[in-house]
Amino acid sequence: MTKKYNLIVILLSLAISTGIWVITLNRLNTKKKNHFTAKVFEGFNGWGYDILVNDSLFIRQESVPVLSGPKGFAKKELAEQVAELIINKMKRNRHPAVTTFELQQICPLDKIQYGEK
């Protein structure tokens, strides 16, 4: 009798844990995925970008991040590359901050800002 009881408890526990596991996986798979897009614009002080999440503005960057001054990017392509870097970070659930090192990988810092020589 005890062996049958133990077997029933084990099978019931297995069924419950499997059910919880299936429900959790189902919720994760049906959770809405965020859609990230970037829009580059030309401002008074150079190029900037907007990052949109599900078509809502999340970040508006009018100047080059981490560098002093209100100067934008010297070229449209540089703003696009930094915006893509930020989107890639956000897709991996990382903070969307840009470091000086990351900027330098895209372009030498003395050529990245609008008006710099």
C-alpha positions as CSV (number, residue, x, y, z in Angstrom):
1,M,0.0,0.0,0.0
2,T,2.8,2.4,0.9
3,K,4.6,1.7,-2.5
4,K,1.4,2.5,-4.4
5,Y,0.9,5.7,-2.4
6,N,4.5,6.8,-3.0
7,L,4.1,6.1,-6.7
8,I,0.9,8.2,-6.8
9,V,2.5,11.1,-5.0
10,I,5.6,11.0,-7.3
11,L,3.4,10.9,-10.5
12,L,1.1,13.6,-9.2
13,S,4.2,15.8,-8.3
14,L,5.7,15.2,-11.7
15,A,2.4,16.1,-13.5
16,I,2.1,19.4,-11.5
17,S,5.7,20.4,-12.1
18,T,5.3,19.7,-15.8
19,G,2.2,21.7,-15.9
20,I,3.8,24.7,-14.2
21,W,6.8,24.4,-16.6
22,V,4.5,24.3,-19.7
23,I,2.5,27.3,-18.5
24,T,5.6,29.3,-17.8
25,L,7.1,28.6,-21.2
26,N,3.8,29.4,-22.9
27,R,3.7,32.8,-21.1
28,L,7.3,33.6,-22.1
29,N,6.7,32.7,-25.8
30,T,3.5,34.8,-26.0
31,K,5.0,37.8,-24.3
32,K,5.0,40.7,-26.7
33,K,8.5,41.4,-28.1
34,N,9.7,44.9,-28.3
35,H,10.3,46.4,-31.7
36,F,13.2,48.8,-31.9
37,T,13.8,51.3,-34.6
38,A,16.1,54.3,-35.2
39,K,15.4,57.5,-37.0
40,V,18.3,59.8,-37.9
41,F,17.7,63.6,-38.2
42,E,19.8,66.6,-39.1
43,G,19.7,69.4,-36.5
44,F,21.3,72.8,-36.1
45,N,24.4,71.3,-34.6
46,G,24.9,68.2,-36.7
47,W,23.2,64.8,-36.9
48,G,21.2,63.1,-34.1
49,Y,19.0,60.1,-33.7
50,D,15.7,58.9,-32.1
51,I,15.3,55.4,-30.7
52,L,11.7,54.2,-30.8
53,V,10.4,51.2,-28.9
54,N,7.1,49.9,-30.4
55,D,6.8,53.1,-32.4
56,S,7.0,55.3,-29.2
57,L,9.9,57.7,-28.7
58,F,12.3,56.3,-26.1
59,I,15.5,58.2,-26.6
60,R,16.1,61.5,-28.5
61,Q,19.8,62.2,-28.8
62,E,20.7,65.6,-30.4
63,S,24.3,65.6,-29.4
64,V,27.1,63.1,-29.4
65,P,26.8,61.1,-26.1
66,V,29.7,61.2,-23.5
67,L,31.4,64.1,-25.3
68,S,31.1,67.6,-24.0
69,G,29.2,70.3,-25.8
70,P,25.9,70.5,-27.7
71,K,27.4,69.3,-31.0
72,G,25.8,66.5,-33.0
73,F,27.4,63.9,-35.2
74,A,29.5,65.2,-38.1
75,K,27.9,62.6,-40.6
76,K,24.6,60.9,-40.9
77,E,26.3,57.5,-41.0
78,L,28.0,58.0,-37.6
79,A,24.6,58.8,-36.0
80,E,23.2,55.7,-37.7
81,Q,26.0,53.5,-36.4
82,V,25.6,54.7,-32.8
83,A,21.8,54.3,-33.0
84,E,22.3,50.7,-34.1
85,L,24.8,50.1,-31.3
86,I,22.2,51.3,-28.8
87,I,19.4,49.2,-30.4
88,N,21.6,46.1,-30.2
89,K,22.3,46.7,-26.5
90,M,18.6,47.1,-25.8
91,K,17.8,43.9,-27.7
92,R,20.2,42.1,-25.3
93,N,18.5,43.8,-22.3
94,R,21.6,45.9,-21.6
95,H,21.7,49.6,-20.6
96,P,21.6,51.8,-23.7
97,A,24.5,54.0,-22.6
98,V,27.4,54.5,-25.0
99,T,31.0,54.6,-23.7
100,T,33.9,56.7,-25.0
101,F,35.6,53.4,-26.0
102,E,32.6,52.3,-28.1
103,L,32.5,55.7,-29.9
104,Q,36.1,55.5,-30.7
105,Q,35.5,52.1,-32.3
106,I,33.1,53.8,-34.7
107,C,35.2,56.9,-35.5
108,P,38.1,58.8,-34.0
109,L,36.7,61.2,-31.4
110,D,38.3,64.2,-33.0
111,K,36.2,63.5,-36.2
112,I,32.9,62.5,-34.7
113,Q,31.4,65.8,-33.7
114,Y,30.0,68.4,-36.1
115,G,32.4,71.2,-36.6
116,E,35.5,69.3,-35.5
117,K,38.4,69.1,-37.8
